[in-house]
Amino acid sequence: MNPVLKASGICKAYRGVVALDGVSIELPAGSITGLIGPNGSGKSTLFDCICGFQARDAGSVMLDGQDLAGLPPQRIARMGLRRTFQQLRVFPELTLRQNLLTAAQAAPGFSYLSELLRTPAVRAHERQMMERADAMLEEIQLTRLAGALAGSLSYGQKKLLELGMALMNEPKLLLLDEPMAGVNPTLVEGLKEALLQVNRRGIALLIVEHNLKLMFEIAQRIYVLEQGRLLVQGTPEEVARDERVIEAYLGRRDPVTGEQGAPLD
C-alpha cells in the first residue's frame, strides 16, 4: 500500500541560505506524525514545499501515489491535502457558517453557466454543503455560535473554526502548523481531543508543534529537523531519549561538568 504522503530529498534555499537540505519523510495512511525542531529548522518551509506554496529546488512529493510536481496549491487541496497556518486564516466579517461554506469547494463538473442558472444539481450541492457545515459546527462544538461573526471568537475558538474549514472537504491528509500556539492552556485538551477525533475518521495528520508533551502523547512517529536537515526519526519514546534531540533542544553538554538536561519526556 502506498503511503498517503512521501516527500523525498526536499531542498530549498533562499539566496544561498539553505532552508531544507535533502529532507525526506513518509506518512502511513491514517497516521498521526509529528514534525518538531528548534525555531528556524525548516518546519514551515517543508509544509510550504509539500503544499505547493513554495517551489522546491529539488526533491519530489507524492500524495497517495500521485506526483504533485508543478501543481498549484488549490489543485493540491482538491486532491485531498489541506493545511492550517501559524497565523490564523479566518474571515472575521463572516459568520462561522459562512466561513465553513467559503472553505468548501464547488463540486467538480459544474460550469459557470450551470451555477449562474442555479440548476437542480447546483442547488442540491448547495444544500449538501449547508448540511455539511452544520455537521462540522457540531463536531467542533460551535453550533451555538453558527450565526456569530468569526471576529468575535476567542483565539482558541478561531483555531477550532480554522480546523473545521480545513475539514469541510474531508481531506486524506491534514497538515497543522502549530495548532496549539497562543491557545489558552485550559483549551488545549479540547483541541487535542478534536485532533484525535479527526484522526479516528481515517484522516492522516502531520503536525508541527512546540508542545512536545502533546506531540509525544498523540503521535505514532516523530521527525526532528535541525538547520534544514533531518536529525532523527522514530517513535516518541525513541526520539525523547535520543542524545542528538536533547542536544538540539537543550544545548551541548557542559564542558566542565558533563551535565545535560533531562530527557524530553
C-alpha positions as a printed NumPy array, in Angstrom:
array([[  0.   ,   0.   ,   0.   ],
       [  1.292,   3.463,  -0.903],
       [  1.875,   5.897,   1.979],
       [ -0.541,   8.811,   1.961],
       [  2.464,  11.149,   1.643],
       [  6.019,  10.524,   0.526],
       [  8.364,  13.51 ,   0.338],
       [ 11.846,  12.645,  -0.91 ],
       [ 15.018,  14.75 ,  -0.919],
       [ 13.32 ,  18.118,  -0.48 ],
       [ 15.742,  21.036,  -0.915],
       [ 15.046,  24.765,  -0.651],
       [ 17.406,  27.74 ,  -0.443],
       [ 16.885,  31.494,  -0.291],
       [ 19.685,  33.478,  -1.933],
       [ 22.226,  30.896,  -0.912],
       [ 20.831,  30.332,   2.591],
       [ 19.825,  26.668,   2.815],
       [ 16.421,  26.169,   4.475],
       [ 15.973,  22.485,   3.61 ],
       [ 18.764,  20.102,   2.689],
       [ 17.53 ,  16.776,   1.318],
       [ 14.671,  16.182,   3.784],
       [ 12.605,  13.005,   3.318],
       [  9.512,  11.969,   5.271],
       [  6.873,   9.281,   4.762],
       [  3.403,   9.15 ,   6.324],
       [  1.267,   5.999,   6.523],
       [ -2.416,   6.452,   5.713],
       [ -4.491,   7.339,   8.771],
       [ -1.442,   8.095,  10.937],
       [ -0.518,  10.947,  13.266],
       [  3.016,  12.158,  12.625],
       [  4.89 ,  14.901,  14.459],
       [  7.41 ,  17.311,  12.933],
       [  9.49 ,  19.098,  15.551],
       [ 12.702,  21.079,  15.76 ],
       [ 14.131,  24.34 ,  17.086],
       [ 12.928,  27.643,  15.602],
       [ 14.338,  28.157,  12.126],
       [ 14.91 ,  24.461,  11.489],
       [ 12.756,  24.462,   8.325],
       [  9.44 ,  23.02 ,   9.506],
       [  7.101,  25.606,   7.966],
       [  9.219,  25.738,   4.807],
       [  8.763,  21.979,   4.444],
       [  4.994,  22.445,   4.784],
       [  5.068,  25.142,   2.091],
       [  7.071,  22.938,  -0.271],
       [  4.738,  19.984,   0.248],
       [  1.571,  22.046,  -0.306],
       [  2.821,  23.978,  -3.333],
       [  3.042,  27.388,  -1.666],
       [  6.752,  27.45 ,  -2.465],
       [  8.58 ,  25.805,  -5.348],
       [ 11.109,  23.142,  -4.365],
       [ 14.681,  23.447,  -5.617],
       [ 14.923,  19.651,  -5.656],
       [ 13.027,  16.598,  -4.482],
       [  9.605,  15.093,  -5.041],
       [  6.264,  14.882,  -3.234],
       [  3.777,  12.067,  -3.789],
       [  0.219,  12.157,  -2.423],
       [ -1.409,   8.735,  -2.454],
       [  0.968,   7.733,  -5.232],
       [  0.307,  10.845,  -7.342],
       [  3.188,  13.203,  -8.164],
       [  2.464,  16.801,  -7.079],
       [  5.261,  18.337,  -9.168],
       [  4.3  ,  21.732, -10.572],
       [  0.746,  21.705,  -9.213],
       [ -0.652,  24.912,  -7.644],
       [ -1.877,  24.855,  -4.016],
       [ -5.567,  24.902,  -4.957],
       [ -5.16 ,  21.842,  -7.157],
       [ -3.262,  20.017,  -4.401],
       [ -6.025,  20.915,  -1.928],
       [ -8.646,  19.423,  -4.262],
       [ -6.612,  16.212,  -4.357],
       [ -7.086,  15.837,  -0.596],
       [ -4.208,  17.674,   1.077],
       [ -5.239,  20.596,   3.286],
       [ -3.324,  22.678,   5.809],
       [ -3.628,  25.276,   8.543],
       [ -1.168,  28.106,   9.196],
       [  0.762,  29.594,  12.117],
       [ -1.192,  32.824,  11.606],
       [ -4.943,  32.301,  11.787],
       [ -6.742,  32.495,   8.454],
       [-10.449,  33.036,   9.037],
       [-12.786,  35.689,   7.632],
       [-13.617,  37.913,  10.635],
       [-16.544,  39.721,   8.959],
       [-18.306,  36.48 ,   8.013],
       [-20.302,  34.234,  10.322],
       [-18.943,  30.858,  11.363],
       [-21.308,  29.072,   8.961],
       [-20.259,  31.394,   6.117],
       [-16.589,  30.718,   6.871],
       [-17.183,  26.998,   6.549],
       [-19.153,  27.384,   3.319],
       [-16.417,  29.605,   1.892],
       [-13.858,  26.902,   2.643],
       [-15.958,  24.268,   0.862],
       [-15.006,  23.808,  -2.768],
       [-17.515,  23.704,  -5.615],
       [-18.369,  20.241,  -6.816],
       [-16.465,  19.159,  -9.941],
       [-18.207,  19.315, -13.304],
       [-20.248,  22.469, -12.703],
       [-19.877,  25.068, -15.436],
       [-20.143,  28.808, -14.901],
       [-23.454,  28.738, -16.771],
       [-24.924,  25.967, -14.609],
       [-24.037,  27.894, -11.464],
       [-25.425,  31.131, -12.931],
       [-28.714,  29.394, -13.81 ],
       [-28.761,  27.578, -10.469],
       [-29.612,  24.216, -11.962],
       [-31.145,  21.48 ,  -9.762],
       [-27.705,  19.848,  -9.427],
       [-26.186,  23.126,  -8.206],
       [-28.988,  23.656,  -5.687],
       [-28.627,  20.086,  -4.43 ],
       [-24.894,  20.613,  -3.952],
       [-25.533,  23.831,  -2.006],
       [-27.961,  22.006,   0.313],
       [-25.381,  19.291,   0.827],
       [-22.744,  21.86 ,   1.769],
       [-25.127,  23.569,   4.215],
       [-25.74 ,  20.223,   5.898],
       [-22.007,  19.583,   5.941],
       [-21.342,  23.   ,   7.526],
       [-23.927,  22.38 ,  10.256],
       [-22.435,  18.946,  10.965],
       [-18.963,  20.484,  11.175],
       [-20.167,  23.167,  13.602],
       [-21.482,  20.407,  15.834],
       [-18.23 ,  18.46 ,  15.543],
       [-16.108,  21.445,  16.617],
       [-18.706,  22.286,  19.287],
       [-19.501,  25.769,  17.978],
       [-23.12 ,  25.234,  16.86 ],
       [-24.423,  27.854,  19.297],
       [-22.218,  30.448,  17.57 ],
       [-23.134,  29.497,  13.991],
       [-24.506,  32.97 ,  13.22 ],
       [-21.844,  34.933,  15.107],
       [-19.085,  36.799,  13.302],
       [-15.78 ,  34.93 ,  13.34 ],
       [-14.04 ,  38.093,  14.54 ],
       [-15.933,  37.863,  17.841],
       [-14.497,  34.455,  18.754],
       [-11.756,  33.773,  21.284],
       [ -8.394,  32.719,  19.894],
       [ -8.992,  29.085,  20.786],
       [-12.421,  29.127,  19.129],
       [-10.872,  30.599,  15.974],
       [ -8.406,  27.714,  15.971],
       [-11.331,  25.292,  16.078],
       [-13.055,  27.167,  13.257],
       [ -9.907,  27.062,  11.137],
       [ -9.714,  23.311,  11.752],
       [-13.329,  22.945,  10.671],
       [-12.663,  24.941,   7.496],
       [ -9.768,  22.636,   6.599],
       [-12.021,  19.592,   7.101],
       [-15.017,  20.729,   5.027],
       [-13.963,  18.569,   2.086],
       [-12.807,  15.583,   4.168],
       [ -9.129,  15.532,   3.105],
       [ -6.88 ,  12.474,   3.056],
       [ -4.136,  14.403,   4.858],
       [ -4.188,  17.487,   7.045],
       [ -1.039,  19.496,   7.811],
       [ -1.319,  21.514,  11.031],
       [  1.211,  24.285,  11.675],
       [  1.389,  24.903,  15.45 ],
       [ -2.302,  24.256,  16.219],
       [ -1.786,  24.938,  19.945],
       [  0.234,  28.164,  19.593],
       [ -1.345,  31.001,  21.59 ],
       [ -4.194,  28.824,  22.87 ],
       [ -5.229,  29.174,  26.493],
       [ -3.924,  26.123,  28.396],
       [ -7.479,  25.326,  29.514],
       [ -8.492,  24.805,  25.855],
       [ -5.519,  22.65 ,  24.84 ],
       [ -7.179,  19.42 ,  25.96 ],
       [-10.276,  20.217,  23.903],
       [ -8.191,  20.893,  20.798],
       [ -6.24 ,  17.703,  21.399],
       [ -9.474,  15.68 ,  21.517],
       [-10.677,  17.402,  18.336],
       [ -7.492,  16.309,  16.53 ],
       [ -7.853,  12.74 ,  17.767],
       [-11.481,  12.708,  16.631],
       [-10.405,  13.856,  13.154],
       [ -7.817,  11.079,  13.016],
       [-10.366,   8.452,  14.073],
       [-12.182,   9.167,  10.801],
       [ -9.097,   7.983,   8.919],
       [ -7.598,  11.39 ,   8.117],
       [ -3.817,  11.396,   8.447],
       [ -2.267,  14.288,  10.389],
       [  1.182,  15.865,  10.073],
       [  1.644,  18.275,  12.968],
       [  4.25 ,  20.951,  13.638],
       [  4.032,  21.773,  17.335],
       [  6.304,  23.143,  20.064],
       [  4.194,  21.499,  22.782],
       [  6.381,  18.401,  22.982],
       [  4.285,  16.789,  25.703],
       [  1.297,  16.845,  23.362],
       [  3.339,  15.507,  20.451],
       [  4.68 ,  12.59 ,  22.473],
       [  1.13 ,  11.754,  23.633],
       [ -0.622,  11.6  ,  20.262],
       [  1.97 ,  10.954,  17.516],
       [  2.908,   7.478,  16.388],
       [  6.102,   8.717,  14.733],
       [  8.131,  11.91 ,  15.001],
       [ 10.594,  13.559,  12.627],
       [ 13.096,  16.06 ,  14.021],
       [ 14.624,  18.811,  11.89 ],
       [ 17.694,  20.846,  12.742],
       [ 19.126,  23.553,  10.483],
       [ 17.205,  22.246,   7.492],
       [ 18.285,  18.632,   7.828],
       [ 16.566,  15.551,   9.174],
       [ 18.218,  14.897,  12.513],
       [ 16.222,  11.955,  13.887],
       [ 13.092,   9.966,  13.161],
       [ 11.416,   7.351,  15.307],
       [  8.715,   6.619,  17.847],
       [  8.067,   9.251,  20.515],
       [  9.958,   7.125,  23.048],
       [ 12.986,   6.802,  20.773],
       [ 13.037,  10.5  ,  19.94 ],
       [ 12.615,  11.638,  23.564],
       [ 15.694,   9.69 ,  24.61 ],
       [ 17.904,  10.458,  21.629],
       [ 21.03 ,  12.353,  22.65 ],
       [ 21.017,  14.355,  19.423],
       [ 17.5  ,  15.629,  20.076],
       [ 18.306,  16.547,  23.67 ],
       [ 21.381,  18.413,  22.46 ],
       [ 19.439,  20.251,  19.751],
       [ 16.803,  21.468,  22.227],
       [ 18.74 ,  21.854,  25.457],
       [ 22.244,  22.681,  24.287],
       [ 25.538,  20.862,  24.406],
       [ 26.929,  19.17 ,  27.492],
       [ 28.729,  21.4  ,  29.939],
       [ 32.414,  21.012,  29.036],
       [ 33.395,  21.013,  32.73 ],
       [ 30.691,  19.003,  34.499],
       [ 29.407,  16.99 ,  31.55 ],
       [ 25.865,  17.623,  32.764],
       [ 22.903,  17.838,  30.417],
       [ 19.174,  18.403,  30.742],
       [ 16.726,  15.631,  31.426],
       [ 15.169,  13.644,  28.572],
       [ 12.335,  15.455,  26.756],
       [  9.659,  13.158,  28.134]])
